[in-house]
């Protein structure tokens, strides 16, 4: 069984599933996807996303505003605390810094990041971190704000092993997306080989970043098996071992959450 630790289910193309979300969920279950963490990126789309996934016990949510979102409502600390006061919400984010798409004076991005960390600490919920071309500044903010108290996930990891070690020291897990399957992703593959067995997760970031052999096409949670398969090859083990270990790691990180309680009851 696989867990997709980062996906955007309100943004996937449902055309292959008769434009029906329930049909999609049934297909994911048939493909041995035992749980999906659906990630929020703005305030405006969140209510509809919550309504969409609410009926499904094997889908959890995060609450947050992506660092590149600049045309929506800025979340206050009270906003995040209120929205996260829901059993479906097990994480805060995605949040972080991104110097690739956002340029100029980015003080607003730093402030947003710090607000998310404050909410996570109050709620004692892990953080989902997005960082692009801002790796060390992201770590500095996490360190300054005491984010190690709650930990979380560096999602869609694209840094090197030296960076991974610093993230691990801050109580964060490393999550590998389809990028690890790309031919030129040697630094990420190196991290996938070296990462301690109890500190990695797998994800799709669907509908983005489809793994080989679907690179360049729409991505789906069912493709997480290709991420697991590639990591298994890199680590010289079986896909079953990667599935089992990443699942165990997910539930350890989110111990006590609604997702973890569901697993224990099943």
C-alpha positions, -999 to +999 in steps of 0.1 A: +000+000+000+012+035-009+006+069+006+008+100-015+020+125+010+015+156-013-011+160-040-036+187-051-068+167-057-089+198-065-066+205-095-064+171-112-080+164-145-109+140-138-116+134-175-100+099-174-124+091-145-157+102-162-153+136-146-163+120-113-143+124-081-157+093-065-146+073-095-111+087-092-110+078-055-121+042-063-094+039-089-068+052-064-079+026-039-077-001-065-041+010-072-032+003-036-032+040-025-042+038+011-041+075+019-037+109+002-027+142+018-044+169-002-024+202+000-039+237+001-023+265-017-047+295-012-076+307+009-101+311-019-101+275-031-099+259+003-136+257+011-144+238-021-115+215-016-126+207+020-161+200+007-148+178-020-127+155+002-148+156+034-167+123+027-134+103+023-117+090+054-086+081+034-080+117+023-065+143+048-059+180+043-034+207+050-043+244+054-020+271+040-011+296+013+017+288-012+046+313-011+040+322-048+003+332-043+002+370-045-033+378-057-054+362-030-063+370+006-033+370+029-039+345+058-037+358+093-027+337+122-064+335+133-074+324+098-050+295+099-060+285+134-096+286+126-094+267+093-071+241+108-096+234+136-109+204+117-101+168+122-094+164+085-066+189+087-033+172+098-007+197+085+000+234+079+011+245+045+023+244+019+045+273+030+080+285+026+101+306+002+103+307-036+128+329-054+122+313-088+087+326-095+086+356-070+111+384-073+117+418-058+111+427-022+099+394-007+094+405+029+057+395+025+068+360+017+090+358+048+061+371+070+037+346+055+061+318+062+066+329+098+028+331+103+024+295+091+051+283+115+035+301+144+002+284+136+018+250+134+034+254+168+002+265+184-017+236+169+012+211+172+007+201+135+036+194+111+046+218+084+046+212+047+075+232+032+079+244-003+113+259-011+127+268-045+160+285-051+157+297-015+170+266+003+192+281+030+170+311+037+141+286+042+162+266+067+172+298+085+136+308+090+127+273+102+156+275+127+149+310+139+112+303+145+117+270+163+100+249+137+119+218+149+093+217+177+067+204+152+088+192+123+072+184+090+081+177+054+105+193+029+082+184+000+093+178-036+130+177-024+154+192-050+185+199-029+217+179-022+228+156+007+244+184+027+211+203+027+192+171+035+213+166+066+205+201+078+168+195+073+169+162+091+186+180+121+156+203+122+132+174+126+120+174+090+113+144+067+124+144+031+097+137+005+106+126-030+084+134-060+086+123-096+117+145-101+138+117-085+130+096-116+144+123-140+176+113-157+195+145-147+184+145-111+217+130-098+219+151-066+184+140-056+191+104-064+221+106-042+199+118-013+174+090-020+203+065-016+216+080+016+185+091+035+179+071+067+151+046+062+129+062+088+130+098+074+117+097+038+083+099+022+070+097-013+046+120-032+033+129-066+026+167-063-001+158-088-013+172-112+023+184-116+057+168-121+047+134-134+074+107-130+090+088-158+074+072-178+047+099-178+070+129-176+054+160-192+019+146-189-008+152-162+001+135-129-021+114-106-017+099-072-017+064-088+017+073-103+033+074-068+043+037-074+068+049-100+085+071-074+086+042-050+099+018-077+128+042-086+138+047-050+137+010-045+162+006-074+184+033-060+185+017-026+188-019-038+155-031-022+120-039-032+091-016-041+071-034-013+098-024+012+097+013+001+059+013+002+059-002+037+087+021+051+073+053+036+038+044+050+053+038+084+071+071+083+040+090+073+020+077+103+049+083+126+051+119+115+013+123+119+010+103+150-023+110+168-039+126+138-072+115+123-052+096+096-032+077+122-063+069+142-080+056+111-051+033+104-050+020+140-088+013+139-085-006+106 
